[in-house]
Amino acid sequence: MRGDADWMRLALAEAERARCEDDEVPIAALVVGADGRLLATGSNRTIVEHDPTAHAEVVALRAAGKILGNYRLEGCTVFVTLEPCAMCAMAMVHARVARLVYGAANPKAGACGSVFDLLRDPRHNHRVMVDGGVLAEECGARLSAYFRDKRSARTP
């Protein structure tokens, strides 16, 4: 059985694939079923699909829902390389995800403890368990390198 760090390494590999193949921001998500098997993966597709909602988490949640034949992903765990934003966090609440594991914190838009804490808000009819900081340095370093490379490519 894989541990959280093993799943996060798989998410990092998916994020790297998205960066190399599509020049997308290297963020990826996995949905693991209650039985411990990988149901779906997703990487950011916002640039390629011209879709502001095509975040890695949403892509993975949609794929998992199709595989399970249900929008409710009860008992599932989502692994994502960056702390989810408000849109993605609320998608997890609506999907009834059991647990979120994320890598790097998102101090500008994180909605799972950094800026907001939507997943554990008692006003919602469902709460998601959250474990953050898994391989945080590696996850954060990938994102920093991507944006550093983008900035240096723009400057003459």
Salt bridges, closest charged atoms under 4 A:
ASP4 OD2 - ARG99 NH2 2.46
ASP6 OD1 - ARG9 NH1 3.34
GLU14 OE2 - ARG17 NH2 2.92
GLU16 OE2 - ARG19 NH2 2.49
GLU16 OE1 - ARG142 NH1 3.92
GLU21 OE1 - ARG17 NH1 2.91
ASP22 OD2 - ARG17 NH1 3.96
ASP22 OD2 - ARG45 NH1 2.69
ASP23 OD2 - LYS150 NZ 2.40
ASP35 OD2 - ARG37 NE 3.00
GLU49 OE2 - ARG45 NE 3.25
GLU74 OE2 - ARG72 NH1 3.89
ASP117 OD2 - ARG120 NE 3.17
ASP121 OD2 - ARG123 NH2 2.52
ASP131 OD2 - ARG99 NE 2.83
GLU138 OE2 - ARG142 NH2 3.22
